[in-house]
Amino acid sequence: MSKVTLRWPVIVLILAFQSFCLLRHDLGHGAGYGHSYIYNATWLLDFNNTLAQGHFPPRWLHGAWTGLGAPSFYYYPPLAFYVAAFVRYAFGTIDYPLILAWATYLMVLGSGLSMFAWLRTRTGDAWALIGALIYVAAPYHLVSFYVRAAIGETAAYMTLPLFALCLERAAKSWNWVPGLALSAAALVMSHLLIAMLVFISIAPAFAAYLLLDAPPEKRRGVFLRCAAGAALGLILSASYLGPAMLMQKMALLRVMWGNDADPYKWALMHPAMWPSKPYSTSLALMAYGLAGAALGAIIGVAGRKMTSTQREVLAWSIGVLIAFALYAMPWVWRGVTGLALSKVQFPYRLLLGMEFAAITAVVLAFAHGRRRVPLAALVLIATIPLGYGLALQKPAIDFHLAQVGDSISPEAASHIACRLVPEEHLPAAFGGGPRYAADKYCMTQYDMPLAEAENDGARVTAANLFPDGSVAMAVEATRPTRIVLRKHYFPTWEIGFVQKGPDRAMATQPAGPEALLSFVAEPGAHTYRALIVRSSLEKVCDALTLAGLVFCLAWLGLSARRRLLSRSGRDDLLGRLRAFIGA
């Protein structure tokens, strides 16, 4: 099978057809319901609106909660929503369920194509295609887009094989360091928590293999290239990663952790504590099945003398077992290690990396192993818990396929219309209050003007909302008086005292239990303007990302130039281009 050659158009058609078969209901009718469907729809609509308002990168969503606003994309990874924005502008005026469906389709197809690209150089086209087909239809992959509607995880399925490919190439050549950096940044911007789990489980196992498999005299270069790619990847992702990591205290993110989102309760060694059964049971069975497949791959290649590819099978299998151990052990989610790992919320997110590594190991073992019959038997046994785990999700999958997400309840469409986002994106100072208690979802009880004075010391004579989300107010005050806006407070709001020259910045602070944006107006008749601005941290992080992109482009340009020169003996540019194209 390793000698079979398949052209890219054939691969694209096969994987596009498979992806279409899996998502044909959604592509025809719109995305069905999943756990995050309402948030996905809200974020998609407001993300596109924020781009249209001229804000890049989009971070603050002005439309959230009927215009109160939310800092969703200071924290949530944006890559999947850039794909959705592409679908929106490519297809024109289609509704959000179809945008979600087609964005998911592109990412599912992309996951298959990237998996094929990753496997083909190590197994041949036929085995690579088999691996890609399995990867697209892997149990947790199906759960991600059918049941969980985890659009960020779907993006991570697409970027993870590219990261592995670039890591392997960068270990051998400096020319691939920019590719490693770009793919690492893409993985982080797909799903930060998935990236963190990959970086502590399967990635170290593969990186150790790359280092130890190299000749001793070349190991220093392997280490330096991989380290350079990782460092440059952090720089490229700084625009998202910096605010996401360093501005967490500015929102109510603490409500994300604890209760059923405590990873300690999901540990495989504590089945009595598992919440949300049989959902948790289903995912645990998948973990056992993937660990079994990894053990089968080890048995399939084990021996005294192993080839480089067989040692790679061992590395990927060990990566699966490391991830399985993290999922199984409860104590790693508490104590010192839990300070970071507890932010994962759900350890079953390890399944994404486990599926990728297990499929890689098994396909490589079949292509290059010595014991295919025992391997096939063990993999067949491993499919039993995998299949049973997926079968437990069948009611949820059938529910997804039964209707468009909006139709699950009368409230769903109204929650999307009012732009409901997760409560962890409320201001850090938020304390509830009677208006919030009356309607926690759409906050319709915030029946107040766009801006109003806190007492009779001032009055707002005019207040206008501009297309870019900013607010202008005319205020007449007899004494210093607090003005409260119908906007959630966030430190990146800036209130400017309009005057000749640059506006003078006014101090802002949260007002009341709802933590609304406020400032103290000065005596007299004055005009003020409120707008979201980039903080100093954002400016630094955006500059780092831009500098990293320029550096990567320059590096790639120099690499291409060297390649052109090395493949053509002629000095004229046309000759070099012809040689490059014909290569």
C-alpha positions in Angstrom: 0.0 0.0 0.0 2.9 2.3 0.5 3.6 2.3 -3.2 0.1 3.6 -4.1 0.2 7.2 -5.3 -2.8 9.5 -5.0 -2.9 13.1 -6.4 -4.1 15.9 -4.2 -7.3 16.5 -6.2 -8.4 12.9 -5.5 -7.6 13.3 -1.8 -9.5 16.6 -1.6 -12.6 15.0 -3.3 -12.6 11.9 -1.1 -12.2 13.9 2.1 -14.7 16.6 1.0 -17.2 13.8 0.3 -16.7 12.2 3.7 -17.0 15.6 5.4 -20.2 16.3 3.4 -21.7 13.0 4.4 -21.0 13.7 8.1 -22.4 17.3 7.9 -25.0 17.0 5.2 -27.9 17.8 7.5 -26.2 20.9 8.8 -25.1 22.1 5.4 -28.7 21.9 4.1 -30.6 23.2 7.0 -28.2 25.0 9.3 -26.2 23.8 12.4 -28.1 21.6 14.8 -28.1 22.1 18.5 -25.0 21.5 20.6 -23.8 22.6 24.1 -22.3 25.8 22.8 -24.6 26.5 19.9 -26.1 29.7 21.4 -22.7 31.1 22.3 -21.3 30.2 18.9 -24.1 32.0 17.1 -23.8 35.1 19.3 -20.1 35.2 19.0 -20.2 34.7 15.2 -22.7 37.6 14.8 -20.9 40.0 17.0 -17.4 39.0 15.8 -18.5 39.8 12.3 -20.1 43.1 13.4 -16.9 44.1 15.3 -14.8 43.4 12.2 -17.3 45.5 10.2 -17.0 48.3 12.7 -13.3 48.5 11.9 -11.9 46.9 15.1 -9.0 44.5 14.5 -8.4 42.2 16.2 -11.9 42.0 17.6 -11.9 41.7 21.3 -14.8 43.7 22.9 -18.3 42.8 21.6 -20.4 45.9 21.7 -23.7 44.0 21.0 -23.5 41.4 23.8 -26.4 41.4 26.3 -28.5 43.8 24.3 -25.8 46.3 24.0 -24.2 46.1 27.4 -21.1 44.6 25.9 -18.6 41.8 26.8 -14.9 41.2 26.5 -15.4 37.7 25.0 -12.5 37.7 22.6 -10.0 39.0 25.1 -10.3 35.4 26.3 -11.8 33.1 23.8 -9.5 31.9 20.9 -10.6 33.6 17.7 -9.3 31.3 14.8 -12.6 29.4 14.3 -14.4 32.7 14.1 -12.1 34.1 11.4 -13.1 31.0 9.4 -16.7 31.8 10.1 -16.1 35.4 9.0 -14.6 34.1 5.8 -17.7 32.0 5.2 -19.9 35.0 5.9 -18.2 37.3 3.4 -17.7 34.5 0.8 -21.3 33.4 0.8 -23.0 36.8 1.3 -26.3 37.1 3.2 -26.9 33.7 4.7 -28.1 33.2 8.2 -25.9 32.2 11.1 -26.9 28.5 11.4 -25.6 28.0 7.9 -22.5 30.1 8.5 -21.8 27.8 11.5 -22.4 24.7 9.4 -20.2 25.7 6.6 -17.4 27.0 8.8 -17.5 23.6 10.6 -17.4 21.8 7.3 -14.3 23.7 6.2 -12.5 22.9 9.4 -13.5 19.3 9.4 -12.3 19.0 5.8 -9.2 20.9 6.8 -8.5 18.4 9.6 -8.6 15.5 7.1 -6.3 17.3 4.6 -3.8 18.3 7.3 -3.8 14.7 8.7 -3.1 13.3 5.2 -0.3 15.8 4.7 1.2 14.8 8.1 1.0 11.0 7.4 1.9 10.7 3.7 5.6 11.2 4.0 5.9 8.5 6.7 3.4 5.9 5.4 2.7 6.5 1.8 -0.5 7.9 0.3 -2.8 4.9 0.8 -2.1 4.6 4.6 -2.2 8.3 4.9 -5.7 8.5 3.4 -6.9 5.7 5.7 -5.5 7.6 8.7 -7.1 10.9 7.5 -10.5 9.2 7.0 -10.3 7.7 10.5 -9.2 11.0 12.0 -12.2 12.9 10.5 -14.6 10.3 11.9 -12.9 9.7 15.2 -15.3 9.4 18.1 -14.4 12.5 20.1 -14.1 14.5 16.9 -17.7 13.6 16.2 -18.7 14.5 19.7 -17.0 17.9 19.4 -19.1 19.1 16.5 -22.3 17.1 16.9 -22.8 17.2 20.7 -20.5 19.9 22.2 -20.6 22.4 19.3 -17.0 23.1 20.3 -16.0 25.1 17.3 -12.7 25.9 18.9 -11.9 22.3 19.3 -12.9 21.6 15.7 -10.3 24.2 14.7 -7.7 22.5 16.9 -8.3 19.2 15.1 -7.3 21.1 11.9 -4.2 22.8 13.2 -2.7 19.9 15.4 -1.5 17.8 12.4 0.1 20.9 10.9 1.9 21.6 14.2 3.2 18.0 14.3 4.3 18.2 10.6 6.1 21.5 11.1 7.7 20.3 14.4 9.2 17.2 12.6 10.4 19.3 9.7 11.9 22.1 11.9 13.9 19.4 13.8 15.7 18.8 10.5 15.9 22.3 8.9 16.0 25.9 9.9 13.8 26.6 6.9 10.8 25.1 8.8 11.2 27.2 11.9 8.7 29.8 10.7 6.3 27.0 9.8 6.6 25.6 13.3 6.0 29.0 14.8 2.9 29.7 12.7 1.4 26.3 13.3 2.0 26.6 17.1 0.4 30.0 17.1 -2.5 28.6 15.1 -3.0 25.8 17.6 -3.0 28.3 20.5 -5.5 30.5 18.7 -7.7 27.5 17.9 -8.1 26.5 21.5 -5.8 27.6 24.3 -6.6 24.8 26.7 -6.3 22.1 24.0 -2.9 23.6 23.1 -1.8 23.5 26.7 -2.8 19.9 27.1 -1.0 19.0 23.8 2.1 20.8 25.0 2.3 18.8 28.3 1.3 15.3 26.9 1.9 14.2 23.3 4.2 17.0 22.1 7.0 16.4 24.7 7.0 12.7 23.8 7.4 13.4 20.1 9.9 16.2 20.7 12.0 13.7 22.8 11.9 11.2 20.0 13.1 13.8 17.5 15.9 14.8 19.8 17.1 11.3 20.7 16.7 9.9 17.2 19.0 12.5 15.8 22.8 11.7 15.7 24.5 13.0 18.9 26.4 15.7 17.0 23.1 17.1 15.6 21.0 17.1 18.7 22.0 20.6 19.7 20.8 21.9 16.4 17.5 20.0 16.8 16.9 21.5 20.2 17.8 25.0 19.1 15.5 24.9 16.1 12.5 23.5 18.0 13.1 26.0 20.8 13.3 28.8 18.3 10.1 27.7 16.7 8.4 27.5 20.1 9.6 31.0 21.1 8.6 32.5 17.8 5.2 30.8 18.1 4.6 32.5 21.5 5.5 35.8 19.9 3.1 35.2 17.0 0.3 34.3 19.4 1.0 37.2 21.7 -1.9 39.4 20.3 -4.3 36.8 21.7 -2.3 35.1 24.4 -1.1 38.2 26.2 -4.6 39.6 27.0 -6.0 36.1 27.6 -3.4 35.3 30.2 -2.8 38.7 31.8 -6.2 40.3 31.8 -8.1 37.5 33.5 -8.7 39.5 36.7 -10.7 42.1 34.8 -13.6 39.7 34.1 -15.7 37.2 36.2 -13.7 34.3 34.9 -13.6 32.7 38.4 -17.1 31.3 37.8 -15.7 29.1 35.0 -14.0 26.8 37.5 -15.5 24.5 40.2 -18.6 22.4 40.5 -19.0 20.3 37.4 -16.1 22.2 35.7 -13.7 20.9 38.3 -11.4 18.5 36.5 -10.8 16.5 39.7 -14.3 15.2 39.5 -13.8 13.8 36.0 -10.7 11.8 36.8 -10.9 8.2 35.5 -9.9 6.8 38.9 -13.0 8.4 40.6 -15.9 7.0 38.6 -18.2 7.6 41.6 -17.6 11.4 41.2 -18.2 11.7 37.5 -20.8 14.3 36.8 -23.3 14.3 33.9 -23.5 10.6 33.4 -23.7 8.9 30.9 -21.9 11.7 29.1 -18.8 11.3 31.3 -19.0 7.5 31.0 -18.9 7.8 27.3 -15.8 10.0 27.2 -14.1 7.7 29.8 -14.7 4.7 27.6 -13.1 6.6 24.6 -10.0 7.3 26.7 -9.7 3.6 27.6 -10.1 2.6 24.0 -7.4 5.1 22.8 -5.0 3.9 25.5 -5.7 0.3 24.4 -4.9 1.2 20.7 -1.7 2.8 21.8 -0.7 -0.3 23.7 -1.5 -2.3 20.6 0.8 -0.1 18.5 3.6 -0.6 21.0 3.2 -4.4 20.8 3.0 -4.2 17.0 6.5 -2.6 16.7 8.4 -3.7 19.8 11.7 -5.5 19.4 15.3 -5.4 20.2 16.2 -3.6 17.0 13.7 -0.9 15.9 13.8 1.4 12.9 13.4 5.1 13.3 9.7 4.9 12.3 9.1 2.2 14.8 10.6 4.3 17.5 8.3 7.1 16.4 5.4 4.7 17.0 6.7 4.2 20.5 6.9 7.9 21.1 3.3 8.7 19.9 2.0 5.7 22.0 3.8 6.9 25.1 2.3 10.4 24.4 -1.2 8.8 24.4 -0.4 7.0 27.7 0.9 10.2 29.3 -2.4 11.9 28.4 -4.3 8.9 29.6 -2.5 9.1 33.0 -3.3 12.8 33.3 -7.0 12.0 32.6 -6.9 9.1 35.1 -5.1 10.7 38.1 -7.2 13.0 40.2 -4.3 14.6 42.2 -2.7 16.3 39.2 -5.7 18.6 39.1 -5.1 19.8 42.6 -2.2 21.3 44.5 0.8 22.9 42.8 0.1 21.3 39.4 -3.5 22.2 39.7 -2.8 25.9 39.8 -2.5 25.7 36.0 -4.1 22.4 35.1 -7.4 23.2 36.9 -8.1 25.9 34.4 -8.7 23.1 31.8 -12.1 22.5 33.4 -12.6 19.1 31.7 -9.8 16.6 31.4 -11.6 14.8 28.6 -10.2 17.6 26.4 -7.1 15.4 26.4 -9.0 13.1 24.0 -8.3 15.4 21.1 -4.6 14.9 21.3 -5.0 11.3 22.2 -7.0 10.6 19.1 -4.4 12.3 16.9 -1.5 10.5 18.5 -3.2 7.1 18.6 -4.2 7.2 15.0 -0.7 8.3 14.0 0.8 5.4 16.0 -1.5 2.8 14.7 -1.3 3.8 11.1 2.5 3.9 11.3 2.5 0.5 13.1 0.4 -1.0 10.3 2.6 0.5 7.6 6.0 -0.3 9.2 5.3 -2.8 12.0 6.4 -6.4 12.4 3.3 -8.0 14.0 0.3 -6.8 12.0 -2.0 -9.7 13.0 -1.7 -9.1 16.8 -1.8 -5.4 16.1 -5.1 -5.8 14.2 -6.5 -8.0 17.0 -5.6 -5.5 19.7 -6.9 -2.5 17.7 -10.1 -4.4 17.1 -10.5 -4.9 20.9 -9.8 -1.2 21.5 -12.6 -0.3 19.2 -15.1 -1.9 21.6 -15.0 0.8 24.3 -14.6 3.4 21.6 -17.7 2.2 19.8 -19.7 1.8 23.0 -18.6 5.3 24.2 -19.8 6.8 20.9 -23.0 4.8 21.1 -23.8 6.5 24.4 -23.7 9.8 22.6 -26.2 8.6 19.9 -29.3 10.3 21.5 -27.4 13.6 21.6 -26.2 13.2 18.0 -29.7 12.3 16.9 -31.0 15.4 18.7 -28.5 17.5 16.9 -29.6 16.1 13.5 -33.3 16.5 14.2 -33.5 20.2 13.9 -31.7 23.5 13.5 -30.3 24.8 16.9 -32.7 27.7 17.1 -35.7 25.4 17.3 -34.8 23.5 20.4 -36.8 26.0 22.6 -38.7 29.3 22.2 -35.9 30.9 24.2 -33.0 29.9 22.0 -33.6 32.4 19.2 -34.4 35.2 21.6 -31.2 34.5 23.5 -29.2 34.8 20.3 -31.1 37.9 19.3 -30.2 39.6 22.6 -26.6 38.3 22.2 -26.3 36.1 25.2 -22.7 35.3 26.1 -21.2 33.3 29.1 -21.6 34.9 32.5 -17.8 34.6 33.1 -17.5 37.5 30.6 -19.3 39.9 33.0 -17.1 42.6 34.7 -14.9 41.4 37.6 -16.8 43.8 40.0 -20.2 42.4 38.9 -22.4 41.6 41.9 -25.8 40.8 40.5 -28.6 43.1 41.6 -32.3 43.1 41.1 -32.2 44.0 37.4 -29.9 41.1 36.7 -32.0 38.7 38.8 -35.1 39.6 36.8 -33.5 38.4 33.5 -30.1 36.8 33.7 -30.0 35.9 30.1 -31.0 38.9 28.0 -30.8 41.5 30.8 -34.0 43.2 29.5 -34.6 44.8 32.8 -31.8 47.3 32.3 -34.5 49.8 31.2 -32.3 52.9 31.4 -31.1 55.5 28.9 -27.8 55.1 27.1 -26.4 57.5 29.7 -27.9 59.1 32.8 -26.9 61.1 35.8 -26.8 59.4 39.1 -28.5 62.3 40.9 -30.0 65.7 40.2 -26.6 67.4 40.1 -26.5 66.9 36.3 -28.5 65.9 33.3 -27.6 64.2 30.1 -29.1 66.4 27.3 -28.1 64.1 24.5 -26.5 60.7 24.0 -25.7 59.0 20.7 -24.3 55.6 19.9 -22.0 55.5 16.9 -21.5 52.6 14.4 -18.1 51.8 15.9 -19.7 51.3 19.3 -18.5 54.6 20.8 -20.9 56.8 22.7 -21.0 60.7 22.7 -22.8 62.5 25.5 -23.7 66.1 26.2 -23.9 66.8 29.9 -24.9 69.8 31.9 -23.8 69.6 35.5 -24.1 72.1 38.4 -21.6 70.1 40.5 -19.4 67.1 40.0 -21.8 64.2 39.3 -21.4 60.6 38.3 -22.8 59.7 34.9 -23.7 56.0 34.4 -23.7 54.5 30.9 -25.7 51.4 29.8 -22.4 49.6 29.2 -20.6 47.0 31.2 -17.4 48.4 32.8 -14.1 47.2 31.5 -10.7 48.9 32.0 -10.2 49.5 28.3 -13.2 51.9 28.2 -11.9 55.4 27.8 -14.0 58.5 28.6 -12.7 61.5 26.8 -13.5 65.2 27.7 -14.0 66.7 24.2 -12.0 69.8 23.7 -9.7 71.4 21.2 -6.8 69.1 20.6 -6.7 65.6 22.1 -9.5 64.7 24.4 -8.7 64.7 28.1 -9.1 61.3 29.7 -11.5 61.0 32.6 -11.3 58.4 35.3 -13.7 55.5 34.9 -15.0 53.0 37.4 -17.8 50.4 37.8 -21.1 51.6 39.2 -23.6 49.7 41.2 -23.9 45.9 41.6 -24.3 45.6 37.8 -20.8 47.1 37.4 -21.8 49.6 34.7 -19.4 52.0 33.2 -19.3 55.4 34.9 -17.4 58.6 35.3 -17.7 61.9 37.1 -18.8 64.8 34.9 -17.3 68.2 35.6 -19.5 71.3 36.4 -20.7 73.1 33.3 -22.0 72.1 29.8 -19.5 69.6 28.3 -19.3 66.8 25.7 -17.8 63.5 26.5 -17.0 60.5 24.3 -16.7 56.9 25.5 -14.9 54.3 23.4 -13.0 51.1 23.8 -9.3 51.6 23.3 -6.4 49.2 23.3 -4.6 49.0 26.6 -0.8 49.3 26.8 -0.6 45.5 27.2 -2.6 45.0 24.0 -0.5 47.5 22.1 2.7 45.7 23.1 1.2 42.2 22.3 -0.1 43.4 19.0 3.3 44.9 18.1 5.0 41.6 19.1 2.7 39.6 16.8 3.1 42.0 13.9 6.9 42.0 14.3 6.8 38.2 14.5 4.8 38.0 11.3 7.2 40.3 9.5 10.1 38.3 10.8 8.5 35.0 9.6 7.8 36.5 6.1 11.3 37.7 5.8 12.7 34.3 6.9 10.4 32.5 4.4 11.4 35.0 1.7 15.1 34.4 2.3 14.5 30.6 2.3 12.6 30.8 -1.0 15.4 32.9 -2.5 18.1 30.4 -1.4 15.9 27.6 -2.9 15.6 29.4 -6.2 19.3 30.0 -6.4 20.1 26.4 -5.5 17.8 25.0 -8.2 18.9 27.1 -11.1 22.3 27.7 -12.6 21.0 30.7 -14.5 21.3 34.2 -13.0 18.1 35.6 -14.7 15.0 35.9 -12.5 12.8 34.1 -15.1 15.1 31.1 -15.1 15.0 30.9 -11.3 11.2 31.1 -11.3 10.8 28.5 -13.9 13.2 26.2 -12.0 11.2 26.8 -8.8 7.8 26.2 -10.4 9.1 23.1 -12.2 10.6 21.6 -9.1 
